[in-house]
Amino acid sequence: MNNPQHRRIFLRNLGLVGLGATISPLILQSCGGTNTQTAVEEVPKEMFFKISLAQWSLHKALFAGEMDNLDFAAFTKKEFNIDAVEYVNVFFKDKGKDMGYLGQMKQRCEDNGVQSILIMVDGEGYLGDLDATARMKSVDDHKKWIEAAQFLGCHSIRVNAYGSGTAEEVSEAAIDGLRSLSEFALPYNINVIVENHGSYSSNGQWLANVIKSTEMSNCGTLPDFGNFCIKRSEDSESGGECVEEYDRYTGVAEMMPFAKGVSAKTYDFDENGNCIETDYEKMLSIVKDAGFTGHIGIEYEGSNLSEVEGIKATKALLERVGPTV
């Protein structure tokens, strides 16, 4: 959105969306030659889901030190009027067992009327590692985040089902790793959920089969509207251009029967406030048809808008399209 005129139109449209959400329209009628004004209120249709904010949407500010992890909950409520948050463990990586620090996080949420939904866990090894010793170490390293999630009041931790090998080999290893971690998490009433997050996990059919095969009720998915790159031009999970991509609508549909949460990924918007990469009406219809009624987490990763503007644009899009599907 580099055209300044389009940008002004876009931001103006956002303002109109917000205004329409709070003020019921007035239909003015003239009756019997008088100037009587009759107010006819439209009852807004409720959305089938609730909105949360994924902390990664603010990763630039957090990494730059412009925001502190402890301020995330209050900022989310005051800046966006969103009352549910999804954490990313990298922003408090050394605090997983620090009950004093976790207590501060919990108190900040309580003070601002914010609910903790989940913790996205990275950097704790591969649950689909073909080496059994390494895989079990990864399971053990994830356990502290299950305990932290329970303390904070979350319902899930998001993990990765990575591994190096054939699709069949990694599948077998991931089933074992996820089952072991889910068994540990069950008494804590915590779900272990996997996002389509690159490599085999971005193949919806592969991931759905892995989750189903764990035979654990608390093992599920976190369908992300993006993140369907199966293969990149470089041997890196994050580097290189995507050279093979799974169909996002097919993938989300395959993952939804196991979904414990949903991630609304956005990058760019057109002048009407629609996401360029994803047809949100089509995608939200898939989510609704699956019977999902939980939180959909905003995860803005674009660069044409600031993080704050991108989050607001995604929220406006969800609030506009959500009631219509």
C-alpha positions in Angstrom: 0.0 0.0 0.0 2.6 2.5 -1.2 0.1 4.9 -2.9 -0.5 7.7 -0.4 -4.0 8.3 -1.7 -4.9 4.6 -1.3 -3.5 4.7 2.2 -5.7 7.7 3.2 -8.8 6.0 1.8 -7.9 2.8 3.6 -7.4 4.5 7.0 -10.6 6.5 6.4 -12.5 3.2 5.7 -11.2 1.8 9.0 -12.6 4.8 10.8 -16.0 4.3 9.2 -16.0 0.6 10.1 -15.3 1.5 13.7 -18.0 4.2 13.7 -20.6 1.8 12.2 -19.9 -0.7 14.9 -20.9 1.7 17.7 -23.7 3.9 16.3 -26.9 2.4 15.1 -28.2 4.0 11.9 -31.2 6.5 12.0 -33.9 6.3 9.4 -35.6 9.6 9.3 -39.3 9.6 8.2 -41.9 12.3 7.6 -45.3 11.3 8.9 -48.5 13.2 8.2 -46.7 16.3 7.1 -44.9 16.6 10.4 -41.1 16.5 11.0 -41.3 13.5 13.3 -38.0 11.5 13.5 -38.3 7.8 14.1 -35.2 6.0 15.2 -35.0 2.4 13.8 -32.2 0.5 15.4 -30.5 -2.4 13.7 -29.5 -5.2 16.0 -25.9 -6.1 15.1 -25.4 -9.7 14.3 -22.9 -11.4 16.6 -19.7 -13.0 15.5 -19.4 -16.8 16.0 -15.9 -16.4 17.4 -14.0 -14.2 19.9 -10.9 -12.2 19.0 -7.4 -12.5 20.7 -4.1 -10.9 19.9 -1.0 -13.0 19.1 2.1 -11.4 20.7 4.1 -12.0 17.5 2.1 -9.2 15.9 4.2 -6.8 18.0 7.5 -8.7 17.6 9.3 -5.7 16.1 8.5 -3.5 19.0 9.3 -6.2 21.5 12.7 -7.1 19.9 13.6 -3.4 19.6 12.9 -2.9 23.3 10.1 -0.4 22.6 7.7 -2.7 24.5 8.2 -4.9 27.5 6.6 -8.3 27.7 5.0 -7.4 31.0 3.2 -4.5 29.2 1.7 -6.6 26.5 -1.6 -7.3 28.2 -2.4 -3.8 29.2 -1.3 -2.4 25.8 -3.6 -5.0 24.0 -6.6 -3.9 26.0 -6.0 -0.1 25.9 -4.9 0.2 22.3 -7.1 -2.4 20.6 -9.9 -3.1 23.1 -9.0 -6.8 22.9 -9.3 -8.8 26.1 -7.5 -12.0 25.2 -3.8 -12.6 24.5 -1.5 -15.3 23.0 2.1 -15.2 24.3 5.3 -16.2 22.5 7.9 -17.8 24.8 10.9 -16.1 23.1 9.9 -12.8 24.8 10.3 -14.3 28.3 12.4 -17.4 27.4 14.3 -17.5 30.6 11.2 -17.0 32.8 9.5 -20.3 32.2 10.1 -21.4 35.8 10.2 -18.0 37.4 7.0 -17.9 39.4 7.6 -14.4 40.5 7.8 -13.1 36.9 4.9 -15.3 35.8 2.9 -13.9 38.7 3.5 -10.4 37.4 2.3 -11.4 34.0 -0.9 -12.9 35.6 -1.5 -9.9 37.7 -1.2 -7.5 34.7 -3.9 -9.5 33.0 -6.2 -9.5 36.0 -5.7 -5.8 36.5 -6.7 -5.1 32.9 -9.5 -7.7 32.5 -7.4 -9.7 30.0 -7.5 -13.5 29.5 -4.4 -15.5 28.7 -5.2 -18.0 25.9 -2.0 -19.9 25.0 1.8 -19.8 24.8 3.5 -20.3 21.4 6.6 -22.3 22.2 9.7 -22.2 20.0 13.4 -23.1 20.6 12.8 -26.2 22.7 13.9 -28.9 20.3 12.1 -31.0 17.7 9.1 -33.1 18.8 9.5 -35.0 15.5 13.2 -35.7 15.9 14.0 -39.1 14.6 16.6 -39.6 17.4 14.6 -40.9 20.4 16.9 -39.4 23.0 16.7 -35.9 21.4 13.0 -36.2 21.0 12.4 -37.1 24.6 14.7 -34.2 25.6 12.5 -31.9 23.6 9.4 -33.3 25.4 11.1 -32.7 28.8 12.1 -29.1 27.7 8.4 -28.3 26.8 7.1 -29.4 30.2 7.9 -26.1 32.0 5.7 -24.3 29.5 2.8 -26.5 30.2 3.1 -25.7 33.9 3.5 -22.0 33.1 0.4 -22.1 30.8 -1.7 -23.6 33.5 -0.5 -21.0 36.0 -1.3 -18.1 33.6 -4.8 -19.6 32.9 -4.1 -20.6 29.3 -5.8 -23.6 27.6 -2.9 -24.6 25.3 0.7 -24.4 24.3 1.6 -24.3 20.6 4.5 -26.5 19.7 6.3 -27.5 16.5 6.3 -31.0 14.9 9.6 -30.6 13.1 11.9 -33.4 12.2 14.5 -34.3 9.6 13.7 -37.3 7.4 11.0 -38.6 5.1 7.4 -37.6 5.7 6.6 -41.1 7.0 9.6 -41.1 9.4 8.9 -37.6 10.8 5.2 -38.5 11.1 6.0 -41.6 13.2 8.4 -39.6 15.4 6.0 -36.6 15.8 3.2 -38.9 16.8 5.4 -40.3 19.6 6.7 -37.0 20.8 3.3 -35.3 20.7 1.6 -38.2 22.5 4.2 -38.2 25.3 3.9 -34.4 25.8 0.1 -34.6 25.7 0.1 -37.4 28.3 2.1 -35.1 30.6 -0.2 -32.1 29.8 -3.5 -34.0 30.4 -3.6 -33.7 34.2 -2.8 -29.9 33.9 -5.9 -29.5 31.6 -3.6 -28.1 28.9 -3.8 -28.8 25.2 -0.8 -29.4 23.0 -1.5 -27.9 19.6 0.5 -27.8 16.4 0.4 -24.9 13.9 1.1 -25.3 10.2 4.6 -23.8 10.6 6.7 -25.0 7.7 7.9 -28.2 6.2 5.6 -31.2 6.6 3.5 -29.5 9.2 2.3 -27.1 6.4 0.7 -30.1 4.7 -2.8 -30.1 6.2 -3.4 -33.8 5.4 -0.1 -34.8 7.0 -0.7 -32.8 10.1 -4.3 -33.9 10.6 -3.1 -37.6 10.3 -0.4 -37.0 12.9 -2.8 -35.4 15.4 -5.4 -38.1 14.9 -2.8 -40.8 15.3 -1.8 -39.6 18.8 -5.2 -40.6 20.0 -5.0 -37.9 22.6 -8.1 -35.6 23.2 -5.8 -32.8 24.3 -3.6 -32.9 21.2 -4.9 -30.6 18.4 -4.1 -28.0 15.8 -3.8 -24.3 15.5 -4.7 -23.6 11.9 -3.0 -20.5 10.6 -4.5 -18.7 7.5 -0.9 -18.4 6.2 2.2 -20.5 6.8 1.5 -23.1 4.1 4.9 -23.1 2.6 6.1 -26.7 2.4 9.4 -26.1 0.7 11.8 -23.1 0.4 14.7 -22.5 -2.0 17.1 -22.6 1.0 17.5 -25.3 3.7 16.0 -23.1 6.3 12.6 -22.9 8.0 12.5 -19.1 7.6 15.0 -18.3 4.8 14.6 -18.4 1.1 11.7 -18.1 -1.3 8.8 -20.5 -1.1 8.9 -22.9 -4.0 6.1 -25.2 -3.0 2.9 -24.1 -1.2 -0.1 -26.1 0.1 -3.5 -24.7 -0.7 -4.5 -22.7 2.4 -8.2 -23.3 2.2 -7.8 -27.0 1.8 -5.2 -27.0 4.6 -7.4 -25.1 7.1 -10.4 -27.3 6.3 -8.3 -30.5 7.0 -7.0 -29.1 10.3 -10.2 -27.6 11.7 -11.7 -30.9 13.1 -8.7 -30.9 15.6 -8.5 -27.1 16.1 -8.2 -25.7 19.6 -7.5 -22.2 18.3 -7.2 -20.3 15.0 -4.6 -17.8 13.8 -5.8 -15.0 11.5 -2.6 -14.2 9.5 -2.4 -10.9 7.5 0.3 -9.1 5.6 -1.2 -6.6 3.2 -4.6 -5.0 2.6 -6.3 -3.3 -0.4 -7.9 0.1 -0.3 -11.2 -1.5 0.9 -9.5 -3.1 3.9 -9.6 -6.6 2.6 -6.6 -9.0 3.1 -4.8 -9.4 -0.2 -3.4 -12.9 0.5 -6.5 -14.5 1.9 -10.2 -14.4 1.1 -11.4 -13.9 4.7 -15.1 -14.5 3.9 -14.2 -17.9 2.4 -11.7 -18.7 5.2 -14.1 -17.7 8.0 -16.8 -19.8 6.4 -14.6 -22.8 6.6 -13.9 -22.1 10.3 -17.6 -21.6 11.1 -18.7 -24.7 9.2 -16.3 -26.7 11.4 -18.3 -25.6 14.5 -15.5 -23.5 15.9 -16.6 -20.9 18.5 -13.3 -20.1 20.3 -10.7 -17.3 19.9 -9.3 -16.3 16.5 -5.9 -14.7 17.2 -4.8 -11.7 15.1 -1.3 -12.2 13.7 -0.2 -9.3 11.6 3.2 -9.7 9.9 3.2 -7.1 7.2 5.4 -4.1 6.7 3.4 -1.6 4.6 1.4 -0.7 7.8 2.9 -0.3 11.2 2.3 -3.1 13.7 -0.4 -1.1 15.5 -2.1 -0.1 12.2 -1.9 -3.6 10.9 -3.4 -5.1 14.0 -6.3 -2.6 13.8 -6.8 -3.3 10.2 -7.0 -7.1 10.9 -9.4 -6.5 13.7 -11.6 -4.3 11.6 -11.6 -7.0 8.8 -12.6 -9.7 11.3 -15.4 -7.5 12.8 -16.7 -6.6 9.3 -16.7 -10.1 7.8 -17.3 -12.2 10.9 -21.0 -11.5 11.3 -21.7 -12.0 7.6 -20.5 -15.6 7.1 
